[in-house]
């Protein structure tokens, strides 16, 4: 086994029961495109020492520089991505948008992909990652993709559905499950996946629920899901395992830098 593979193997063993790794030389530095207590508490549920940097209020150049010093970035949920970015400008009337956030996150994604910084996306995070890599979105599920499966409800705390996880994917390797029960709170979804991406989970009506690299060779860690794992019980295989695997990737980056 070469030295690089040994280091990676050693890190995974140490992180298997992940809280704080006693051999870890410094805390993981994690950027969030827009932090809220739910995301911060979810990450700290796995490793309470992670240093989190909220990039939302920063100028784009400053945010990019801070992200470069971090070991991973989490693109969080929020408003709709402007449909103009995926060539459907007429559909902006159906969206609630944050143009400044769009500009910030597209800049962050471009640099994160180039520098192979580990990426995790949640809800809007999945959508903007898909658009940034050339994919498109279903602008409004009730209008454009009629279905009996709930994807958004008046009370989001009571809105759930099943997902089917695709075989031979990183998601299945991480969650160790074929299916799952997830929360849901969105009116948009992936229509066509971005360049180099594959769908790794779908809801029962066929809508994509997760994406990852089709071929991860020579690329940074990349996973994005449509549900909100930060709002789910830690025992759910589609919640904490996602954070744990992401932090493992961040730790590997930190050690190998």
Backbone as JSON, one array per atom type, in Angstrom:
{
  "sequence": "XXXXXXXXXXXXXXXXXXXXXXXXXXXXXXXXXXXXXXXXXXXXXXXXXXXXXXXXXXXXXXXXXXXXXXXXXXXXXXXXXXXXXXXXXXXXXXXXXXXXXXXXXXXXXXXXXXXXXXXXXXXXXXXXXXXXXXXXXXXXXXXXXXXXXXXXXXXXXXXXXXXXXXXXXXXXXXXXXXXXXXXXXXXXXXXXXXXXXXXXXXXXXXXXXXXXXXXXXXXXXXXXXXXXXXXXXXXXXXXXXXXXXXXXXXXXXXXXX",
  "N": [[0.85, -1.19, 0.0], [0.66, 2.2, -0.97], [1.97, 5.33, 0.38], [0.09, 7.43, 0.34], [-2.4, 6.12, 0.08], [-2.33, 4.69, 2.46], [-2.46, 6.75, 4.36], [-5.04, 7.75, 3.83], [-6.58, 5.45, 4.42], [-5.97, 5.2, 7.15], [-7.1, 7.56, 8.15], [-9.84, 7.13, 7.66], [-10.35, 4.98, 9.38], [-9.93, 6.21, 11.85], [-11.98, 8.08, 11.77], [-14.27, 6.62, 11.8], [-15.95, 6.28, 14.0], [-16.67, 8.84, 14.38], [-16.2, 11.57, 16.4], [-14.35, 13.67, 17.91], [-11.17, 13.48, 16.55], [-8.35, 12.29, 18.1], [-5.79, 12.46, 17.03], [-5.88, 14.41, 15.19], [-4.47, 17.24, 13.81], [-5.42, 19.87, 13.82], [-8.49, 21.81, 13.97], [-11.09, 21.0, 11.61], [-11.74, 23.21, 8.96], [-14.56, 24.66, 7.8], [-16.47, 25.95, 5.2], [-19.59, 27.61, 4.73], [-22.15, 28.37, 2.46], [-24.35, 29.82, 3.21], [-25.01, 30.09, 6.43], [-27.03, 28.54, 8.95], [-28.53, 27.88, 12.17], [-29.46, 25.22, 12.15], [-27.87, 23.83, 10.23], [-25.3, 24.27, 11.27], [-25.5, 23.05, 13.82], [-25.98, 20.44, 13.04], [-23.59, 19.66, 11.72], [-21.85, 19.99, 13.91], [-22.83, 18.04, 15.52], [-21.57, 15.81, 14.66], [-18.83, 16.47, 14.74], [-17.73, 18.47, 17.09], [-15.73, 20.34, 17.07], [-15.36, 21.52, 14.63], [-14.58, 24.34, 12.69], [-16.58, 26.87, 11.54], [-17.35, 28.86, 8.74], [-19.29, 31.42, 7.73], [-20.2, 32.52, 4.65], [-22.01, 34.2, 3.48], [-22.6, 37.0, 3.85], [-20.39, 38.26, 2.86], [-18.22, 40.08, 0.57], [-17.8, 38.87, -2.79], [-15.13, 38.28, -3.64], [-13.74, 38.2, -1.2], [-15.09, 36.13, 0.08], [-14.44, 33.95, -1.57], [-11.65, 33.79, -1.14], [-11.57, 33.09, 1.59], [-12.86, 30.61, 1.47], [-10.94, 29.16, 0.04], [-9.09, 28.67, 1.99], [-10.3, 26.82, 3.5], [-11.36, 23.43, 4.3], [-13.48, 22.24, 3.12], [-16.72, 22.83, 1.62], [-20.08, 23.66, 2.26], [-23.02, 23.89, 0.55], [-25.96, 25.39, 1.17], [-29.57, 25.26, 1.86], [-32.32, 27.3, 0.54], [-33.45, 30.19, -1.27], [-34.83, 30.17, -4.68], [-32.84, 29.34, -7.56], [-32.03, 31.7, -10.01], [-33.88, 31.37, -12.95], [-32.84, 32.3, -15.34], [-30.23, 31.51, -15.48], [-30.32, 28.95, -16.38], [-31.37, 29.18, -18.86], [-34.13, 29.82, -18.96], [-35.58, 32.34, -18.73], [-38.16, 33.4, -18.75], [-39.5, 32.19, -16.73], [-39.03, 33.33, -14.3], [-41.01, 34.56, -12.85], [-42.21, 32.64, -11.33], [-40.61, 32.21, -9.2], [-38.82, 32.68, -6.1], [-36.17, 34.67, -5.44], [-32.64, 35.26, -4.84], [-30.49, 37.27, -5.95], [-27.93, 38.16, -5.36], [-26.94, 36.09, -3.81], [-26.93, 34.04, -5.69], [-24.88, 34.94, -7.45], [-22.68, 34.91, -5.71], [-22.53, 32.14, -4.98], [-22.17, 30.82, -7.45], [-19.62, 31.74, -8.09], [-18.15, 30.65, -5.97], [-18.55, 27.91, -6.41], [-17.27, 27.51, -8.88], [-14.55, 27.91, -8.22], [-14.23, 26.02, -6.16], [-14.64, 23.58, -7.5], [-12.5, 23.65, -9.31], [-10.29, 23.61, -7.6], [-10.7, 21.27, -6.31], [-11.99, 21.13, -3.85], [-13.73, 19.59, -1.21], [-17.23, 19.1, -1.57], [-20.53, 19.54, -0.43], [-23.96, 19.55, -1.05], [-27.19, 20.83, -0.27], [-30.61, 20.76, -0.81], [-31.48, 23.74, -2.15], [-28.77, 23.95, -2.56], [-28.11, 21.58, -3.96], [-29.52, 22.17, -6.3], [-28.3, 24.54, -7.36], [-25.7, 23.65, -7.73], [-26.14, 21.77, -9.7], [-27.05, 23.41, -11.8], [-24.79, 25.03, -12.14], [-23.02, 23.29, -13.28], [-24.02, 22.96, -15.76], [-26.54, 21.82, -15.93], [-30.2, 21.6, -15.88], [-33.34, 22.77, -14.42], [-36.54, 21.66, -13.15], [-38.87, 24.06, -13.05], [-41.21, 24.55, -11.55], [-42.67, 22.2, -9.71], [-45.48, 21.46, -9.19], [-46.72, 22.65, -11.42], [-45.24, 21.86, -13.69], [-44.58, 19.18, -13.42], [-46.69, 17.22, -12.67], [-47.73, 15.32, -9.88], [-48.49, 12.79, -7.45], [-46.94, 12.49, -5.28], [-45.87, 14.08, -2.36], [-43.93, 17.02, -2.39], [-43.64, 19.5, -1.35], [-45.18, 20.97, 1.43], [-47.78, 22.66, 3.31], [-47.14, 22.63, 6.01], [-43.97, 22.1, 6.6], [-42.73, 20.39, 8.36], [-44.18, 18.11, 8.42], [-43.96, 16.83, 6.05], [-43.04, 14.3, 4.0], [-41.38, 11.68, 2.11], [-40.58, 8.6, 0.35], [-37.35, 7.6, -0.91], [-35.5, 6.11, -3.54], [-32.4, 4.64, -3.71], [-29.73, 4.67, -5.96], [-27.99, 1.86, -7.28], [-24.5, 1.04, -6.84], [-23.39, 3.56, -6.25], [-21.83, 6.43, -4.71], [-23.47, 7.53, -2.78], [-25.03, 5.34, -1.94], [-23.01, 3.77, -0.87], [-22.22, 5.37, 1.26], [-24.57, 5.66, 2.82], [-25.46, 3.1, 3.12], [-27.84, 1.8, 2.35], [-30.78, 0.82, 0.5], [-33.14, 2.17, 0.15], [-34.92, 5.02, 1.49], [-36.42, 7.19, 3.97], [-37.35, 10.42, 3.74], [-37.4, 13.96, 4.57], [-39.08, 16.74, 2.96], [-39.13, 19.77, 1.12], [-39.59, 21.59, -1.2], [-40.14, 23.18, -4.4], [-38.95, 22.87, -6.76], [-36.84, 20.92, -8.96], [-34.27, 18.71, -10.25], [-34.06, 18.72, -13.75], [-32.49, 18.04, -16.05], [-29.38, 16.47, -15.54], [-26.23, 18.01, -14.59], [-23.15, 18.39, -16.48], [-21.11, 15.58, -16.35], [-22.29, 14.59, -14.08], [-24.29, 12.26, -12.17], [-27.49, 10.82, -11.42], [-28.21, 9.85, -8.18], [-30.24, 9.12, -6.5], [-33.78, 8.8, -6.43], [-37.15, 10.01, -6.08], [-40.34, 8.34, -5.58], [-41.87, 9.06, -7.74], [-40.11, 9.46, -9.73], [-38.58, 11.8, -9.78], [-35.39, 13.37, -9.55], [-33.36, 13.06, -6.64], [-30.83, 13.18, -5.61], [-27.39, 13.86, -6.42], [-24.17, 13.09, -7.83], [-20.68, 12.69, -8.78], [-20.41, 11.14, -11.95], [-18.12, 9.84, -12.77], [-15.77, 9.77, -10.49], [-13.01, 9.95, -10.61], [-9.98, 11.68, -10.25], [-11.25, 13.95, -9.34], [-12.68, 16.23, -6.92], [-14.32, 15.48, -3.74], [-17.81, 15.14, -4.01], [-21.14, 15.59, -3.4], [-24.66, 15.86, -3.4], [-27.91, 16.5, -2.12], [-31.5, 16.5, -2.24], [-33.2, 16.54, -0.08], [-33.45, 17.55, 3.44], [-31.09, 16.8, 5.44], [-30.12, 17.87, 7.78], [-32.28, 18.41, 9.34], [-33.26, 16.04, 10.15], [-33.64, 12.98, 12.11], [-30.84, 11.72, 13.92], [-30.51, 9.0, 13.75], [-31.44, 8.27, 11.29], [-30.45, 6.8, 8.29], [-29.99, 8.45, 6.13], [-29.17, 10.86, 7.04], [-27.08, 11.71, 9.36], [-24.9, 10.05, 8.39], [-24.28, 11.32, 5.95], [-23.16, 13.78, 6.69], [-20.99, 12.82, 8.13], [-19.44, 11.4, 6.22], [-18.79, 13.5, 4.52], [-17.25, 15.15, 6.22], [-15.15, 13.41, 6.64], [-13.98, 13.48, 4.1], [-13.19, 16.16, 4.11], [-11.31, 16.1, 6.17], [-9.37, 14.41, 5.09], [-8.5, 16.04, 2.99], [-7.37, 18.11, 4.5], [-5.23, 16.81, 5.82], [-3.67, 15.97, 3.69], [-2.9, 18.27, 2.44]],
  "CA": [[0.0, 0.0, 0.0], [1.5, 3.39, -1.0], [1.81, 6.19, 1.56], [-1.16, 8.2, 0.23], [-3.51, 5.24, 0.4], [-2.25, 4.37, 3.88], [-2.98, 7.9, 5.11], [-6.49, 7.77, 3.66], [-7.13, 4.34, 5.19], [-5.82, 5.54, 8.56], [-8.08, 8.59, 8.49], [-11.18, 6.54, 7.69], [-10.45, 4.21, 10.61], [-10.08, 7.15, 12.97], [-13.24, 8.81, 11.68], [-15.4, 5.68, 11.72], [-16.87, 6.57, 15.11], [-16.27, 10.24, 14.41], [-16.47, 12.81, 17.12], [-13.07, 14.36, 17.74], [-10.04, 12.6, 16.3], [-7.29, 12.78, 18.97], [-4.57, 12.67, 16.27], [-6.13, 15.47, 14.24], [-3.59, 18.33, 14.22], [-6.14, 21.13, 13.95], [-9.89, 21.61, 13.61], [-11.52, 21.15, 10.23], [-12.3, 24.52, 8.6], [-15.67, 24.4, 6.88], [-17.22, 27.1, 4.7], [-21.0, 27.44, 4.38], [-22.58, 29.46, 1.59], [-25.21, 30.61, 4.1], [-25.14, 29.25, 7.63], [-28.1, 28.69, 9.94], [-28.29, 27.01, 13.33], [-29.7, 23.81, 11.83], [-26.69, 23.28, 9.56], [-24.17, 24.3, 12.2], [-25.71, 22.03, 14.85], [-25.86, 19.12, 12.4], [-22.16, 19.4, 11.57], [-21.25, 19.85, 15.24], [-23.29, 16.76, 16.08], [-20.56, 14.84, 14.25], [-17.53, 16.93, 15.25], [-18.01, 19.76, 17.74], [-14.6, 21.25, 16.93], [-15.29, 22.1, 13.28], [-14.69, 25.79, 12.59], [-17.51, 27.15, 10.44], [-17.24, 30.21, 8.2], [-20.48, 31.81, 6.97], [-19.71, 33.37, 3.57], [-23.14, 34.86, 2.82], [-22.58, 38.46, 3.91], [-19.09, 38.75, 2.43], [-17.99, 40.32, -0.87], [-17.47, 37.62, -3.48], [-13.68, 38.02, -3.62], [-13.36, 37.83, 0.17], [-15.66, 34.8, 0.35], [-13.64, 32.96, -2.3], [-10.37, 33.64, -0.46], [-11.78, 32.33, 2.82], [-13.14, 29.22, 1.1], [-9.69, 28.52, -0.35], [-8.37, 28.26, 3.2], [-11.12, 25.82, 4.18], [-11.17, 22.04, 3.87], [-14.7, 21.81, 2.46], [-17.79, 23.83, 1.58], [-21.46, 23.18, 2.27], [-23.99, 24.78, -0.08], [-27.15, 25.14, 1.96], [-30.87, 25.51, 1.26], [-32.75, 28.7, 0.48], [-34.28, 30.65, -2.37], [-34.66, 29.55, -5.99], [-31.82, 29.83, -8.49], [-32.64, 32.46, -11.11], [-33.99, 30.51, -14.14], [-32.04, 32.82, -16.45], [-28.97, 30.79, -15.52], [-30.48, 27.72, -17.16], [-32.01, 29.53, -20.14], [-35.58, 29.88, -18.86], [-35.83, 33.62, -18.06], [-39.59, 33.7, -18.64], [-40.05, 31.51, -15.57], [-38.65, 33.99, -13.04], [-42.22, 34.96, -12.11], [-42.59, 31.53, -10.45], [-39.5, 31.96, -8.28], [-38.34, 33.62, -5.09], [-34.74, 34.62, -5.77], [-31.65, 36.08, -4.16], [-29.51, 37.41, -7.03], [-26.6, 38.26, -4.78], [-26.51, 34.76, -3.4], [-26.6, 33.32, -6.92], [-23.56, 35.37, -7.91], [-21.7, 34.42, -4.74], [-22.38, 30.69, -5.01], [-21.57, 30.41, -8.71], [-18.19, 32.0, -7.99], [-17.6, 29.67, -5.04], [-18.58, 26.59, -7.05], [-16.23, 27.48, -9.91], [-13.24, 27.74, -7.59], [-14.21, 24.75, -5.42], [-14.44, 22.48, -8.45], [-11.16, 23.74, -9.87], [-9.31, 23.25, -6.58], [-11.09, 19.96, -5.76], [-12.42, 21.27, -2.45], [-14.92, 18.76, -0.97], [-18.5, 19.83, -1.7], [-21.82, 18.93, -0.08], [-25.07, 20.45, -1.35], [-28.48, 20.48, 0.32], [-31.8, 21.42, -1.36], [-31.0, 24.73, -3.12], [-27.38, 23.61, -2.85], [-28.15, 20.61, -5.06], [-30.01, 22.8, -7.52], [-27.34, 25.47, -7.95], [-24.59, 22.84, -8.2], [-26.55, 21.18, -10.98], [-27.07, 24.47, -12.81], [-23.42, 25.49, -12.34], [-22.33, 22.31, -14.12], [-24.67, 22.91, -17.07], [-27.83, 21.16, -15.88], [-31.42, 22.43, -15.84], [-34.27, 22.46, -13.33], [-37.99, 21.79, -13.24], [-39.05, 25.34, -12.37], [-42.28, 24.44, -10.55], [-43.15, 20.82, -9.79], [-46.94, 21.34, -9.36], [-47.11, 23.08, -12.76], [-44.48, 21.22, -14.77], [-44.36, 17.76, -13.17], [-47.78, 16.81, -11.78], [-47.42, 14.09, -9.17], [-49.21, 12.6, -6.18], [-45.94, 12.45, -4.2], [-45.67, 15.43, -1.83], [-42.57, 17.56, -2.36], [-43.7, 20.65, -0.46], [-46.46, 21.02, 2.13], [-47.98, 23.88, 4.1], [-46.32, 22.42, 7.21], [-42.85, 21.32, 6.1], [-42.31, 19.39, 9.34], [-45.0, 16.91, 8.23], [-43.88, 16.5, 4.63], [-42.03, 13.26, 3.83], [-41.63, 10.65, 1.11], [-39.49, 7.64, 0.2], [-36.44, 7.72, -2.04], [-34.81, 4.9, -3.97], [-31.0, 4.95, -3.93], [-29.19, 3.95, -7.11], [-26.9, 0.93, -7.0], [-23.13, 1.37, -7.25], [-23.15, 4.99, -6.1], [-21.23, 6.88, -3.46], [-24.55, 7.71, -1.81], [-25.37, 4.04, -1.36], [-21.87, 3.36, -0.06], [-22.22, 6.17, 2.49], [-25.77, 5.45, 3.63], [-25.63, 1.65, 3.31], [-29.28, 1.54, 2.28], [-31.37, 0.86, -0.84], [-34.24, 3.13, 0.18], [-34.93, 5.84, 2.69], [-37.57, 8.04, 4.26], [-36.74, 11.74, 3.88], [-38.27, 15.12, 4.58], [-39.09, 17.4, 1.65], [-39.65, 21.13, 1.19], [-39.11, 22.27, -2.4], [-41.06, 23.13, -5.55], [-38.14, 22.68, -7.94], [-36.08, 19.66, -8.98], [-33.41, 18.55, -11.42], [-34.66, 18.24, -15.0], [-31.37, 17.32, -16.68], [-28.2, 16.6, -14.69], [-25.1, 18.73, -15.13], [-22.1, 17.64, -17.15], [-20.29, 14.75, -15.48], [-23.04, 14.17, -12.89], [-25.28, 11.19, -12.3], [-28.54, 10.8, -10.4], [-27.93, 8.75, -7.25], [-31.47, 8.75, -5.8], [-35.01, 9.37, -6.99], [-38.39, 9.76, -5.35], [-41.14, 7.3, -6.22], [-42.43, 9.57, -8.99], [-39.03, 9.57, -10.69], [-37.81, 13.03, -9.68], [-34.06, 13.2, -8.95], [-33.24, 13.49, -5.25], [-29.43, 13.29, -5.22], [-26.44, 13.8, -7.52], [-22.75, 12.92, -7.51], [-19.92, 12.5, -10.0], [-20.55, 9.87, -12.66], [-16.78, 9.26, -12.67], [-15.09, 10.65, -9.53], [-11.55, 9.91, -10.75], [-9.29, 12.97, -10.39], [-12.14, 15.04, -8.95], [-12.9, 16.37, -5.49], [-15.55, 14.9, -3.18], [-18.99, 15.89, -4.46], [-22.42, 14.96, -3.17], [-25.74, 16.82, -3.13], [-29.21, 15.86, -1.91], [-32.63, 17.42, -2.27], [-33.83, 16.61, 1.25], [-32.75, 18.32, 4.47], [-30.59, 15.87, 6.47], [-29.86, 18.6, 9.03], [-33.54, 18.45, 10.09], [-33.7, 14.67, 10.37], [-33.1, 12.3, 13.28], [-29.5, 11.23, 13.67], [-30.55, 7.56, 13.46], [-31.82, 8.07, 9.91], [-29.24, 6.56, 7.5], [-29.82, 9.5, 5.13], [-28.86, 12.11, 7.74], [-25.72, 11.86, 9.88], [-23.85, 9.5, 7.54], [-23.88, 12.28, 4.92], [-22.23, 14.72, 7.32], [-19.77, 12.11, 8.53], [-18.63, 11.14, 5.02], [-18.3, 14.8, 4.05], [-16.16, 15.57, 7.11], [-14.01, 12.54, 6.33], [-13.33, 14.04, 2.91], [-12.54, 17.4, 4.54], [-10.14, 15.74, 6.96], [-8.37, 13.91, 4.14], [-7.91, 17.22, 2.32], [-6.55, 18.83, 5.46], [-4.01, 16.05, 6.09], [-2.86, 15.83, 2.48], [-2.49, 19.57, 1.93]],
  "C": [[0.89, 1.25, 0.0], [1.13, 4.33, 0.15], [0.5, 6.96, 1.52], [-2.36, 7.35, 0.61], [-3.51, 4.87, 1.87], [-2.81, 5.51, 4.72], [-4.49, 7.95, 5.03], [-7.15, 6.67, 4.48], [-7.09, 4.64, 6.68], [-6.86, 6.56, 9.0], [-9.48, 7.99, 8.59], [-11.37, 5.69, 8.94], [-10.69, 5.13, 11.8], [-11.43, 7.83, 12.98], [-14.47, 7.92, 11.75], [-16.41, 5.92, 12.83], [-16.87, 8.06, 15.41], [-16.94, 11.1, 15.47], [-15.21, 13.62, 16.93], [-11.96, 13.34, 17.59], [-8.85, 13.08, 17.14], [-5.98, 13.04, 18.24], [-4.71, 13.81, 15.26], [-5.35, 16.71, 14.65], [-4.29, 19.66, 14.45], [-7.6, 20.89, 13.6], [-10.11, 21.72, 12.1], [-12.1, 22.55, 10.05], [-13.33, 24.3, 7.5], [-16.37, 25.69, 6.5], [-18.67, 26.69, 4.46], [-21.43, 28.63, 3.54], [-23.56, 30.38, 2.31], [-25.54, 29.73, 5.29], [-26.41, 29.58, 8.4], [-27.81, 27.71, 11.07], [-28.47, 25.54, 12.99], [-28.48, 23.16, 11.19], [-25.5, 23.21, 10.5], [-24.31, 23.19, 13.24], [-25.57, 20.62, 14.28], [-24.39, 18.74, 12.23], [-21.5, 19.17, 12.93], [-21.73, 18.61, 15.97], [-22.29, 15.65, 15.75], [-19.2, 15.21, 14.82], [-17.72, 18.35, 15.79], [-16.89, 20.77, 17.57], [-14.51, 21.92, 15.56], [-15.47, 23.62, 13.35], [-15.5, 26.13, 11.35], [-17.42, 28.63, 10.05], [-18.45, 30.48, 7.31], [-20.06, 32.85, 5.93], [-20.78, 34.32, 3.02], [-23.03, 36.38, 2.77], [-21.3, 39.07, 3.34], [-19.08, 39.13, 0.95], [-17.5, 39.03, -1.52], [-15.98, 37.3, -3.38], [-13.22, 37.56, -2.24], [-13.85, 36.42, 0.5], [-14.85, 33.71, -0.33], [-12.31, 32.73, -1.6], [-10.5, 32.84, 0.83], [-12.05, 30.87, 2.49], [-11.86, 28.48, 0.72], [-8.89, 28.03, 0.85], [-9.12, 27.18, 3.98], [-10.89, 24.43, 3.58], [-12.41, 21.46, 3.2], [-15.69, 22.95, 2.45], [-19.14, 23.15, 1.48], [-22.35, 24.25, 1.65], [-25.37, 24.43, 0.48], [-28.44, 25.49, 1.2], [-31.22, 26.99, 1.24], [-33.58, 28.98, -0.75], [-33.97, 29.93, -3.67], [-33.47, 30.16, -6.74], [-32.54, 30.55, -9.63], [-32.68, 31.6, -12.37], [-33.22, 31.03, -15.35], [-30.72, 32.06, -16.58], [-29.09, 29.45, -16.23], [-31.47, 27.94, -18.31], [-33.53, 29.46, -20.11], [-36.0, 31.19, -18.18], [-37.31, 33.93, -17.88], [-40.2, 33.13, -17.36], [-39.68, 32.17, -14.24], [-39.86, 34.39, -12.21], [-42.66, 33.87, -11.13], [-41.6, 31.32, -9.31], [-39.34, 33.08, -7.25], [-36.82, 33.54, -5.13], [-33.92, 35.54, -4.88], [-30.48, 36.2, -5.14], [-28.09, 37.5, -6.49], [-26.06, 36.91, -4.36], [-26.16, 33.9, -4.62], [-25.18, 33.65, -7.37], [-22.45, 34.83, -7.01], [-21.46, 32.93, -4.93], [-21.82, 30.19, -6.33], [-20.05, 30.64, -8.69], [-17.51, 30.98, -7.09], [-17.51, 28.28, -5.69], [-17.45, 26.48, -8.09], [-14.85, 27.21, -9.31], [-13.15, 26.4, -6.85], [-14.0, 23.57, -6.34], [-13.03, 22.48, -8.99], [-10.11, 23.25, -8.87], [-9.63, 21.94, -5.87], [-11.39, 20.04, -4.26], [-13.66, 20.41, -2.25], [-16.2, 19.6, -0.91], [-19.65, 18.94, -1.22], [-22.9, 19.96, -0.36], [-26.36, 19.93, -0.76], [-29.57, 21.37, -0.27], [-31.38, 22.44, -2.43], [-29.55, 24.42, -3.52], [-27.27, 22.6, -3.98], [-28.52, 21.3, -6.35], [-28.98, 23.72, -8.16], [-26.08, 24.73, -8.41], [-24.91, 22.21, -9.55], [-26.54, 22.22, -12.09], [-25.65, 24.92, -13.14], [-22.62, 24.54, -13.23], [-23.06, 22.07, -15.44], [-26.02, 22.22, -17.1], [-28.99, 22.14, -15.84], [-32.33, 21.94, -14.72], [-35.71, 22.45, -13.83], [-38.34, 23.03, -12.42], [-40.12, 25.26, -11.28], [-42.92, 23.06, -10.69], [-44.67, 20.74, -9.97], [-47.4, 21.7, -10.77], [-46.51, 22.19, -13.84], [-44.3, 19.72, -14.61], [-45.45, 17.27, -12.2], [-47.51, 15.43, -11.17], [-48.27, 14.0, -7.9], [-48.25, 12.51, -5.0], [-45.75, 13.87, -3.66], [-44.19, 15.84, -1.87], [-42.49, 18.86, -1.54], [-45.1, 20.73, 0.13], [-46.56, 22.33, 2.9], [-47.18, 23.81, 5.39], [-45.16, 21.51, 6.82], [-42.39, 20.25, 7.08], [-43.09, 18.08, 9.19], [-44.97, 16.43, 6.79], [-42.72, 15.53, 4.41], [-42.38, 12.36, 2.65], [-40.43, 9.7, 1.07], [-38.6, 8.02, -0.98], [-35.82, 6.35, -2.3], [-33.38, 5.28, -4.34], [-30.45, 4.05, -5.04], [-28.03, 3.05, -6.7], [-25.56, 1.49, -7.48], [-22.86, 2.88, -7.26], [-22.46, 5.28, -4.78], [-22.3, 7.04, -2.38], [-24.91, 6.4, -1.14], [-24.25, 3.53, -0.47], [-21.87, 4.09, 1.29], [-23.38, 5.8, 3.4], [-26.07, 3.98, 3.91], [-27.12, 1.27, 3.33], [-29.73, 1.6, 0.83], [-32.46, 1.92, -0.96], [-34.14, 3.97, 1.45], [-36.18, 6.68, 2.78], [-37.02, 9.43, 4.58], [-37.81, 12.82, 4.01], [-38.18, 15.81, 3.23], [-39.74, 18.77, 1.78], [-39.12, 21.93, 0.0], [-40.15, 22.18, -3.5], [-40.29, 23.01, -6.85], [-37.36, 21.38, -7.83], [-35.18, 19.65, -10.21], [-34.23, 18.05, -12.61], [-33.63, 17.43, -15.77], [-30.14, 17.52, -15.81], [-27.08, 17.35, -15.39], [-24.07, 17.81, -15.75], [-21.25, 16.88, -16.14], [-21.0, 14.24, -14.24], [-23.95, 13.0, -13.21], [-26.29, 11.32, -11.17], [-28.28, 9.61, -9.49], [-29.12, 8.39, -6.38], [-32.64, 9.44, -6.48], [-36.16, 9.12, -6.03], [-39.24, 8.79, -6.15], [-41.79, 7.75, -7.51], [-41.35, 9.83, -10.04], [-38.2, 10.85, -10.62], [-36.45, 12.78, -9.03], [-34.02, 13.78, -7.54], [-31.81, 13.61, -4.78], [-28.56, 13.19, -6.47], [-25.02, 13.62, -6.97], [-22.01, 12.78, -8.83], [-20.25, 11.15, -10.64], [-19.22, 9.11, -12.63], [-15.97, 10.17, -11.75], [-13.58, 10.71, -9.67], [-11.0, 11.31, -11.02], [-10.19, 14.17, -10.1], [-12.24, 15.1, -7.43], [-14.19, 15.69, -5.05], [-16.73, 15.78, -3.55], [-20.24, 15.06, -4.19], [-23.46, 16.04, -2.89], [-27.06, 16.08, -3.05], [-30.3, 16.91, -1.86], [-33.3, 17.56, -0.9], [-32.95, 17.4, 2.22], [-32.27, 17.38, 5.59], [-30.36, 16.56, 7.81], [-31.1, 18.71, 9.9], [-34.02, 17.06, 10.48], [-33.03, 14.06, 11.6], [-31.74, 11.7, 12.95], [-29.48, 9.74, 13.34], [-30.92, 7.28, 12.0], [-30.56, 7.89, 9.05], [-29.0, 7.61, 6.42], [-29.58, 10.87, 5.78], [-27.39, 12.14, 8.14], [-24.64, 11.2, 9.02], [-23.38, 10.45, 6.43], [-22.88, 13.29, 5.48], [-20.91, 14.05, 7.65], [-18.86, 11.86, 7.33], [-18.02, 12.44, 4.47], [-17.13, 15.27, 4.91], [-14.94, 14.66, 6.96], [-13.24, 13.08, 5.13], [-12.59, 15.34, 3.25], [-11.26, 17.1, 5.31], [-9.02, 15.22, 6.07], [-7.7, 15.07, 3.42], [-6.96, 17.95, 3.25], [-5.2, 18.12, 5.66], [-3.08, 16.02, 4.87], [-2.4, 17.16, 1.91], [-1.03, 19.86, 2.25]]
}
